[in-house]
Amino acid sequence: MPRRWFPMMTLMLIDDDVPMLEYVEYLLQPLGLDLLLVASASSSEQALEQFHIELPDLVIIDIGLPGMDGLELADAFRITKPEVRLIFLTCYEDFHYTKRAFQLEADDYLIKDELSPEQLKASLCKAISRFQSHEELLERYLFRQAIERNKEVLKQSFLKQLLSGADWENTLQFGERLGISWKLPFFRQGFIHIDAASVIERYRYKDMPLIHFAVNNIAMELSAGLTSITPIMTKDADIFLVWNVAGTGYLDNELAQFMELVREKAEQYLKISVRGFYSEDVVPVREFDTLYKMLTEAHDSNFYTSTKPVAALESHIDFQQTTEWRGDKERGILALSLEEYNAAWIDLAVNPWIQQVSSEMLLPRLVKEICGNFVRQMAFEVNGHAEGNFFTYLEQTVHIDEVARLTKRELRNLWGQHTIAPILSQEKDMRLQVVDRFLAEHVDQIVTSVDMAEHLHLNASYFSRYFKKLAGINFTDYVNQYKMNMAITMLGRRNETVENVAYTLGFSDRAYFSKVFKKYSGKSPSEYKTYSVENDGPGE
């Protein structure tokens, strides 16, 4: 097999000793390697900036840099470009540094005083070889990923053929080529639904397709040893499951057990909730499409009744289609939440309405429509915008609890757009503005440095050090100051309560909120409120 051609690799040099930089560059010239020097840096700050601009394939870096040392810089580089190759330089040999260097999968650890052209060339050749091997492996991996993605599309095509009632024999042969081997004569069906509200508590709407793919991967891995169960991704947030069985008298429900395993793994690894629903009917292959149609029509049958995360679908439910619960009163209460600057009105509006429609078993389609109208009204009143994908995932919900949590979250986001003025200064560092935007979007939650690091795709320990250097204080103090500035603004309103401010800013314990407020403002919330009212405006 001919050797694959690779483009010229790019190289970066980092050393606070400028003569050393010049010496290494001098040694590079006669080596005859396919390397292009794209950047040199003599400080940590300059190195970070240059690295993010050039994204070199290989870095020769001095360990003993002032500020962020070479090992910390290498950590940061690996976060941005995991495949970067590293060669460390140092003035002395130290086992601690050597150990850390090789933990970072460094290609070599060179002593400056002993550096020779032959030694440098050997280290660079080793790094180049490893980089190219990694590129080959990455290419193979991406190729396999592409095959898997295409395989899901082909599986959806296979399902479509099954449901069309086309030539069964040819369709099943097509399935065999996709690894779907159904040898038994009967089938049961079900689906796994990804709870959108649980996803949005931790991720973003735009992450849903990735979460969908991840849950499908969990299902595929669990089904690898079970030829009887076949997962197939759908175009919405569900995964269709087919259980191939020998007969109609099965007592052991392997499909329900499989759904429970997927649910546990999704919660463990992705921190999200999923629900499993299945039909208790068992049919031969020629009635496959009939059972699928029944399953689709029964999609909302457990909308109110099921408290279990995995349950059989009810065969028939008589939903009410009355217009009695249109939500007119509730829309008035939601308007009050804006007028009174009180987020608690959102729960006071939505929770009783959800209880009422649940007791009346209002048609699920109408429930989703009215909840969508709640959100549209508040978006109009605050002159804001609801998240576009909110309506898509609201339409796909399968349980009243999911509808309620998704709706209330979007209402709180809109309420926050109107009520909590963003504390973003045009003069503030752009990197801090990114942090502020995240805090504004999650103002009703406790945000940790780990949460922020995950959002920025950074190593948590690196982020903590980097943030303190950037802001001058640690992340916890920064968050508390941010929220207490909001609290001061809110408490300056005459009809505002300490309880509502604490609730809005994500403090479930008023005593703890008061303690934090006093630490950063010098007064308790009650003292500040009294002072503010007496002086007809916010206190100093």
C-alpha positions as CSV (number, residue, x, y, z in Angstrom):
1,M,0.0,0.0,0.0
2,P,1.5,3.4,-1.0
3,R,2.3,5.7,1.9
4,R,-0.3,8.4,2.5
5,W,0.9,12.0,1.7
6,F,0.7,14.5,4.5
7,P,0.9,18.3,4.2
8,M,3.9,20.1,5.7
9,M,3.5,20.2,9.5
10,T,3.6,23.6,11.4
11,L,5.9,24.3,14.3
12,M,5.9,26.8,17.2
13,L,8.8,27.7,19.5
14,I,8.3,29.0,23.1
15,D,11.1,30.1,25.4
16,D,11.5,33.2,27.6
17,D,15.2,33.1,26.7
18,V,15.2,34.9,23.3
19,P,18.8,33.7,22.4
20,M,17.6,30.1,23.0
21,L,14.7,30.7,20.6
22,E,17.2,31.9,18.0
23,Y,19.5,28.9,18.7
24,V,16.7,26.3,18.2
25,E,15.6,28.1,15.0
26,Y,19.2,28.0,13.8
27,L,19.4,24.3,14.5
28,L,16.2,23.6,12.6
29,Q,17.4,25.1,9.3
30,P,19.8,22.3,8.1
31,L,17.7,19.4,9.4
32,G,15.8,19.0,6.1
33,L,12.5,18.2,7.7
34,D,9.0,19.1,6.3
35,L,8.4,21.6,9.1
36,L,7.2,25.2,8.8
37,L,8.0,27.5,11.7
38,V,4.8,29.6,12.1
39,A,5.3,31.3,15.4
40,S,7.8,32.1,18.2
41,A,6.8,33.4,21.7
42,S,8.9,34.5,24.7
43,S,6.0,34.7,27.3
44,S,3.0,32.7,28.4
45,E,0.5,35.3,27.3
46,Q,2.1,35.7,23.9
47,A,2.3,31.9,23.5
48,L,-1.4,31.4,24.3
49,E,-2.4,34.1,21.8
50,Q,-0.1,32.9,19.0
51,F,-1.2,29.2,19.6
52,H,-4.9,30.1,19.2
53,I,-4.1,32.0,16.0
54,E,-1.8,29.5,14.3
55,L,-2.9,26.1,15.9
56,P,0.5,24.5,15.2
57,D,0.9,20.7,14.9
58,L,4.0,20.6,17.0
59,V,5.4,22.8,19.8
60,I,8.8,23.0,21.3
61,I,8.3,24.6,24.7
62,D,10.4,25.6,27.7
63,I,9.1,24.2,31.0
64,G,10.5,27.0,33.2
65,L,8.4,29.9,31.9
66,P,7.4,32.7,34.3
67,G,3.6,32.9,35.0
68,M,2.1,29.9,33.4
69,D,4.8,27.4,33.1
70,G,5.3,25.1,30.1
71,L,3.4,22.3,31.6
72,E,0.3,24.5,32.3
73,L,0.6,25.9,28.8
74,A,0.7,22.4,27.3
75,D,-2.5,21.6,29.2
76,A,-4.2,24.6,27.7
77,F,-2.9,23.7,24.2
78,R,-4.2,20.2,24.5
79,I,-7.7,21.5,25.4
80,T,-7.7,23.6,22.1
81,K,-6.0,21.0,19.9
82,P,-5.8,17.5,21.5
83,E,-3.6,16.1,18.8
84,V,-0.8,18.7,19.1
85,R,2.7,17.1,19.6
86,L,4.9,18.4,22.4
87,I,8.7,18.5,23.0
88,F,9.8,20.1,26.3
89,L,13.0,22.0,26.9
90,T,14.5,22.6,30.4
91,C,17.7,23.8,32.0
92,Y,17.8,20.9,34.4
93,E,16.7,17.3,34.8
94,D,14.0,16.8,37.4
95,F,12.0,13.6,37.8
96,H,8.8,15.5,38.8
97,Y,8.9,17.5,35.5
98,T,9.8,14.4,33.5
99,K,6.8,12.6,34.9
100,R,4.4,15.4,34.2
101,A,5.8,15.8,30.7
102,F,5.1,12.2,29.9
103,Q,1.7,12.3,31.5
104,L,0.9,14.9,28.8
105,E,2.1,12.4,26.2
106,A,5.1,14.5,25.4
107,D,7.4,13.2,22.6
108,D,10.6,14.2,24.3
109,Y,12.2,16.0,27.2
110,L,15.4,17.7,26.2
111,I,18.1,19.3,28.4
112,K,19.1,22.7,26.9
113,D,22.8,22.4,27.7
114,E,23.0,19.0,26.0
115,L,20.9,19.9,22.9
116,S,22.5,18.9,19.6
117,P,21.2,18.9,16.0
118,E,21.1,15.1,16.0
119,Q,19.2,15.0,19.2
120,L,16.7,17.6,18.0
121,K,16.2,15.9,14.7
122,A,15.5,12.5,16.4
123,S,12.9,14.1,18.7
124,L,11.3,16.0,15.8
125,C,11.1,12.8,13.7
126,K,9.5,10.9,16.5
127,A,6.9,13.7,17.0
128,I,6.2,13.9,13.2
129,S,5.7,10.1,13.0
130,R,3.3,10.2,16.0
131,F,1.3,13.1,14.6
132,Q,1.0,11.4,11.2
133,S,-0.1,8.1,12.9
134,H,-2.7,10.0,14.9
135,E,-3.9,11.7,11.7
136,E,-4.3,8.3,10.1
137,L,-6.2,6.9,13.1
138,L,-8.4,10.0,13.2
139,E,-9.2,9.6,9.5
140,R,-10.2,6.0,10.0
141,Y,-12.3,7.0,13.1
142,L,-14.1,9.8,11.1
143,F,-14.7,7.3,8.3
144,R,-16.3,4.8,10.7
145,Q,-18.4,7.6,12.2
146,A,-19.6,8.6,8.7
147,I,-20.5,5.0,8.0
148,E,-22.4,4.8,11.3
149,R,-24.3,8.0,10.5
150,N,-25.1,6.7,7.0
151,K,-26.1,3.4,8.6
152,E,-28.7,5.2,10.7
153,V,-30.1,6.8,7.5
154,L,-30.2,3.3,5.9
155,K,-31.9,1.9,8.9
156,Q,-34.6,4.6,8.7
157,S,-35.0,3.6,5.0
158,F,-35.3,0.0,6.0
159,L,-38.1,0.9,8.5
160,K,-39.8,3.0,5.8
161,Q,-39.8,0.0,3.5
162,L,-41.2,-2.3,6.2
163,L,-44.1,0.2,6.9
164,S,-44.9,0.5,3.2
165,G,-45.8,-3.2,3.0
166,A,-43.3,-3.7,0.1
167,D,-41.7,-7.0,-0.7
168,W,-41.1,-8.5,2.7
169,E,-38.4,-10.9,1.6
170,N,-36.2,-8.3,-0.1
171,T,-36.8,-5.8,2.7
172,L,-35.6,-8.3,5.3
173,Q,-32.6,-9.2,3.2
174,F,-31.8,-5.4,3.1
175,G,-32.0,-5.5,6.9
176,E,-29.5,-8.4,7.0
177,R,-27.0,-6.3,5.1
178,L,-27.4,-3.6,7.9
179,G,-26.8,-6.2,10.6
180,I,-30.5,-6.6,11.4
181,S,-31.1,-10.3,11.6
182,W,-34.7,-11.2,12.5
183,K,-35.0,-15.0,12.6
184,L,-38.1,-15.3,14.8
185,P,-41.7,-14.9,13.5
186,F,-43.2,-12.3,15.9
187,F,-42.6,-8.7,16.9
188,R,-43.2,-6.3,19.7
189,Q,-42.6,-2.5,19.4
190,G,-41.8,0.4,21.7
191,F,-39.9,3.7,21.8
192,I,-37.5,5.6,24.0
193,H,-38.3,9.3,24.4
194,I,-35.7,11.8,25.4
195,D,-37.1,14.2,28.0
196,A,-36.4,17.7,26.5
197,A,-36.9,19.5,29.8
198,S,-34.1,17.4,31.4
199,V,-31.8,18.1,28.5
200,I,-32.3,21.8,28.6
201,E,-31.6,21.9,32.3
202,R,-28.0,20.9,31.5
203,Y,-27.4,21.5,27.8
204,R,-28.8,23.8,25.0
205,Y,-31.5,23.2,22.4
206,K,-28.9,23.0,19.7
207,D,-27.3,20.1,21.6
208,M,-30.4,18.0,21.3
209,P,-29.4,16.2,18.0
210,L,-26.1,15.2,19.6
211,I,-27.9,14.0,22.8
212,H,-30.3,12.0,20.5
213,F,-27.3,10.4,18.8
214,A,-25.6,9.7,22.2
215,V,-28.7,7.9,23.6
216,N,-29.0,5.9,20.4
217,N,-25.3,4.9,20.8
218,I,-26.1,3.7,24.3
219,A,-29.0,1.7,23.0
220,M,-26.9,0.2,20.2
221,E,-24.1,-0.8,22.6
222,L,-26.6,-2.5,25.0
223,S,-28.3,-4.3,22.0
224,A,-24.9,-5.6,20.7
225,G,-25.3,-8.8,22.6
226,L,-29.1,-9.0,22.0
227,T,-29.9,-9.8,18.4
228,S,-33.6,-9.8,19.3
229,I,-33.8,-6.0,20.0
230,T,-33.1,-3.4,17.3
231,P,-32.9,0.4,18.0
232,I,-33.7,2.8,15.1
233,M,-33.3,6.5,15.4
234,T,-36.3,8.6,14.4
235,K,-36.3,12.1,13.0
236,D,-37.7,13.6,16.3
237,A,-36.3,12.9,19.9
238,D,-37.4,9.3,20.0
239,I,-35.7,5.9,19.3
240,F,-37.9,3.2,17.9
241,L,-37.3,-0.3,19.3
242,V,-38.3,-3.6,17.7
243,W,-38.2,-6.8,19.7
244,N,-38.1,-10.0,17.7
245,V,-39.8,-12.9,19.7
246,A,-40.6,-16.5,19.1
247,G,-44.3,-16.4,20.1
248,T,-47.1,-14.5,21.7
249,G,-46.9,-16.0,25.2
250,Y,-43.8,-14.1,26.5
251,L,-44.0,-13.4,30.2
252,D,-40.5,-12.0,30.6
253,N,-40.6,-8.5,29.1
254,E,-37.0,-8.2,27.8
255,L,-38.0,-5.0,26.0
256,A,-39.0,-3.2,29.2
257,Q,-35.8,-4.4,30.9
258,F,-33.8,-3.1,27.9
259,M,-35.5,0.3,28.2
260,E,-34.7,0.5,31.9
261,L,-31.0,-0.2,31.1
262,V,-30.9,2.6,28.5
263,R,-32.6,4.9,31.0
264,E,-30.0,4.2,33.7
265,K,-27.1,4.7,31.4
266,A,-28.5,8.0,30.0
267,E,-28.9,9.3,33.5
268,Q,-25.4,8.1,34.5
269,Y,-23.4,9.3,31.6
270,L,-25.5,12.2,30.1
271,K,-27.3,13.3,33.3
272,I,-30.7,13.4,31.4
273,S,-34.0,11.5,31.7
274,V,-35.6,9.3,29.2
275,R,-38.9,7.5,29.1
276,G,-39.7,4.1,27.6
277,F,-43.1,3.1,26.2
278,Y,-44.1,-0.2,24.6
279,S,-47.1,-2.0,23.2
280,E,-48.1,-5.2,24.8
281,D,-49.3,-6.5,21.4
282,V,-47.3,-9.2,19.6
283,V,-47.7,-9.5,15.8
284,P,-46.2,-11.4,12.8
285,V,-44.1,-9.5,10.3
286,R,-46.9,-8.9,7.9
287,E,-48.8,-7.0,10.6
288,F,-45.7,-4.9,11.5
289,D,-47.0,-1.8,9.9
290,T,-50.4,-2.2,11.6
291,L,-48.7,-2.4,15.0
292,Y,-46.5,0.6,14.2
293,K,-49.6,2.6,13.3
294,M,-51.3,1.7,16.6
295,L,-48.1,2.6,18.5
296,T,-48.0,6.0,16.8
297,E,-51.7,6.7,17.5
298,A,-51.2,5.7,21.2
299,H,-48.1,8.0,21.5
300,D,-49.9,10.3,23.9
301,S,-51.9,7.7,25.7
302,N,-49.8,7.9,28.9
303,F,-49.6,11.7,28.8
304,Y,-51.3,12.0,32.2
305,T,-51.4,8.5,33.7
306,S,-47.8,7.1,33.7
307,T,-45.7,7.8,36.7
308,K,-43.2,5.1,35.8
309,P,-40.3,5.9,33.5
310,V,-40.9,2.7,31.5
311,A,-44.5,1.6,31.0
312,A,-46.9,-0.1,28.6
313,L,-49.0,2.2,26.4
314,E,-52.7,2.4,27.2
315,S,-54.8,1.1,24.3
316,H,-57.4,3.9,24.3
317,I,-57.9,7.1,26.3
318,D,-60.9,9.5,26.0
319,F,-59.3,13.0,26.2
320,Q,-61.4,16.1,26.7
321,Q,-61.5,18.6,23.9
322,T,-63.2,21.4,25.8
323,T,-62.1,25.0,25.5
324,E,-62.8,25.6,29.2
325,W,-59.1,25.6,30.1
326,R,-57.9,28.0,27.5
327,G,-55.7,29.7,30.1
328,D,-57.1,33.2,30.0
329,K,-56.8,33.7,33.8
330,E,-53.3,32.2,33.7
331,R,-52.2,34.7,31.1
332,G,-53.3,37.5,33.3
333,I,-51.3,36.1,36.2
334,L,-48.2,35.8,33.9
335,A,-48.6,39.5,33.0
336,L,-48.6,40.2,36.7
337,S,-45.2,38.5,37.0
338,L,-43.8,41.2,34.8
339,E,-45.7,44.1,36.4
340,E,-44.7,43.0,39.9
341,Y,-41.2,41.9,39.0
342,N,-42.0,38.6,40.7
343,A,-41.0,35.3,39.1
344,A,-43.0,33.4,41.6
345,W,-46.2,34.4,39.7
346,I,-45.0,32.0,36.9
347,D,-45.4,29.0,39.1
348,L,-48.7,30.4,40.5
349,A,-50.0,30.6,37.0
350,V,-48.8,27.4,35.5
351,N,-48.9,24.9,38.3
352,P,-52.6,25.1,39.2
353,W,-53.5,25.2,35.5
354,I,-51.4,22.0,34.9
355,Q,-53.3,20.3,37.8
356,Q,-56.6,21.3,36.4
357,V,-56.0,20.1,32.8
358,S,-54.5,16.9,34.3
359,S,-57.7,16.2,36.3
360,E,-59.9,16.9,33.2
361,M,-57.4,15.0,30.9
362,L,-57.5,17.7,28.3
363,L,-56.3,16.6,24.8
364,P,-52.5,16.7,24.9
365,R,-52.3,18.7,21.6
366,L,-54.4,21.4,23.2
367,V,-52.3,21.5,26.3
368,K,-49.1,22.0,24.2
369,E,-50.9,24.7,22.1
370,I,-52.0,26.7,25.2
371,C,-48.5,26.4,26.8
372,G,-47.0,27.6,23.6
373,N,-49.4,30.6,23.7
374,F,-48.3,31.4,27.3
375,V,-44.7,31.7,26.0
376,R,-45.7,33.7,22.9
377,Q,-47.6,36.2,25.0
378,M,-44.7,36.8,27.4
379,A,-42.3,37.1,24.5
380,F,-44.5,39.7,23.0
381,E,-44.9,41.6,26.3
382,V,-41.2,41.8,27.0
383,N,-40.3,42.5,23.4
384,G,-38.1,39.5,23.4
385,H,-37.7,36.2,21.6
386,A,-38.5,32.7,22.8
387,E,-35.9,30.1,21.9
388,G,-36.9,28.9,18.4
389,N,-36.5,25.2,19.2
390,F,-38.6,25.5,22.3
391,F,-41.8,25.1,20.2
392,T,-40.3,22.1,18.2
393,Y,-39.5,20.2,21.4
394,L,-42.8,21.2,23.1
395,E,-44.6,19.6,20.3
396,Q,-42.7,16.4,20.7
397,T,-43.3,16.1,24.5
398,V,-45.0,12.9,25.7
399,H,-45.9,13.7,29.4
400,I,-47.6,16.5,31.2
401,D,-44.6,16.9,33.6
402,E,-42.2,17.4,30.7
403,V,-44.6,20.0,29.2
404,A,-44.8,21.9,32.5
405,R,-41.0,22.0,33.2
406,L,-40.2,23.0,29.6
407,T,-42.8,25.7,29.6
408,K,-41.9,27.2,33.0
409,R,-38.2,27.3,32.1
410,E,-38.9,29.2,28.9
411,L,-41.2,31.6,30.8
412,R,-38.5,32.3,33.4
413,N,-35.9,33.0,30.6
414,L,-38.3,35.6,29.1
415,W,-39.1,37.0,32.5
416,G,-35.3,37.4,33.1
417,Q,-34.8,39.2,29.8
418,H,-37.3,41.8,31.0
419,T,-36.7,42.0,34.7
420,I,-33.0,41.4,35.4
421,A,-31.0,44.1,33.6
422,P,-27.8,42.6,32.2
423,I,-24.6,43.7,34.1
424,L,-22.5,43.9,31.0
425,S,-20.1,46.9,30.6
426,Q,-18.9,47.8,27.2
427,E,-15.5,48.4,28.8
428,K,-15.4,44.9,30.4
429,D,-13.0,42.3,28.9
430,M,-14.7,40.4,26.1
431,R,-13.9,37.1,27.9
432,L,-15.7,38.3,31.0
433,Q,-18.7,39.3,28.9
434,V,-19.0,35.7,27.7
435,V,-19.0,34.6,31.4
436,D,-21.6,37.3,32.2
437,R,-23.9,36.1,29.4
438,F,-23.8,32.6,30.7
439,L,-24.6,33.8,34.2
440,A,-27.5,35.9,32.9
441,E,-28.9,32.8,31.1
442,H,-28.6,30.7,34.3
443,V,-29.3,33.3,36.9
444,D,-31.8,31.0,38.7
445,Q,-29.2,28.3,39.2
446,I,-26.1,27.8,41.2
447,V,-23.2,28.0,38.7
448,T,-19.9,26.5,39.6
449,S,-16.5,26.9,38.0
450,V,-16.9,23.3,36.7
451,D,-20.2,24.3,34.9
452,M,-18.5,27.4,33.4
453,A,-15.4,25.4,32.3
454,E,-17.7,22.8,30.6
455,H,-19.5,25.5,28.8
456,L,-16.2,27.0,27.5
457,H,-14.8,23.5,26.8
458,L,-11.9,24.1,29.1
459,N,-10.2,22.0,31.8
460,A,-11.7,22.9,35.1
461,S,-8.4,23.4,37.0
462,Y,-7.0,25.4,34.2
463,F,-10.1,27.6,33.9
464,S,-10.0,28.4,37.7
465,R,-6.4,29.6,37.5
466,Y,-6.9,31.4,34.2
467,F,-10.1,33.1,35.5
468,K,-8.5,34.4,38.7
469,K,-5.7,35.9,36.6
470,L,-8.2,37.5,34.2
471,A,-10.7,38.8,36.8
472,G,-8.5,39.3,39.8
473,I,-10.9,37.3,42.0
474,N,-11.9,33.6,42.1
475,F,-14.9,32.4,40.2
476,T,-17.2,31.9,43.2
477,D,-16.6,35.5,44.4
478,Y,-17.3,36.8,40.9
479,V,-20.6,34.9,40.6
480,N,-21.7,36.1,44.1
481,Q,-20.8,39.7,43.3
482,Y,-22.7,39.4,39.9
483,K,-25.8,38.1,41.7
484,M,-25.6,40.6,44.6
485,N,-25.5,43.5,42.1
486,M,-28.7,42.1,40.7
487,A,-30.1,41.7,44.1
488,I,-29.4,45.3,45.0
489,T,-31.2,46.5,41.8
490,M,-34.2,44.3,42.6
491,L,-34.4,45.2,46.3
492,G,-34.5,48.9,45.2
493,R,-38.1,48.3,43.9
494,R,-40.7,49.2,46.5
495,N,-42.9,46.1,46.2
496,E,-40.0,43.6,46.0
497,T,-39.6,40.9,48.7
498,V,-36.4,39.4,49.9
499,E,-37.9,35.9,49.4
500,N,-38.6,36.6,45.7
501,V,-35.1,38.0,45.1
502,A,-33.5,34.9,46.7
503,Y,-35.8,32.6,44.6
504,T,-35.1,34.5,41.4
505,L,-31.3,34.3,41.9
506,G,-31.3,30.6,42.6
507,F,-31.0,30.6,46.4
508,S,-33.4,28.1,48.0
509,D,-32.4,29.1,51.5
510,R,-33.2,32.7,52.5
511,A,-30.8,32.6,55.4
512,Y,-27.9,31.7,53.1
513,F,-28.9,34.4,50.6
514,S,-28.9,36.9,53.5
515,K,-25.4,35.8,54.6
516,V,-24.0,36.1,51.1
517,F,-25.7,39.5,50.5
518,K,-24.3,41.0,53.8
519,K,-20.8,39.7,52.9
520,Y,-20.8,41.6,49.7
521,S,-23.0,44.7,50.5
522,G,-22.3,45.2,54.2
523,K,-26.0,45.1,55.0
524,S,-28.6,42.4,55.4
525,P,-31.2,42.4,52.7
526,S,-33.9,43.6,55.1
527,E,-31.6,46.5,56.3
528,Y,-30.9,47.4,52.7
529,K,-34.6,47.2,51.7
530,T,-35.5,49.6,54.6
531,Y,-32.7,52.0,53.7
532,S,-33.7,51.9,50.1
533,V,-37.3,52.7,50.7
534,E,-36.5,55.5,53.3
535,N,-34.3,57.1,50.7
536,D,-36.7,56.6,47.9
537,G,-34.2,54.7,45.8
538,P,-31.4,52.1,46.0
539,G,-29.0,52.4,48.8
540,E,-25.3,53.0,48.4
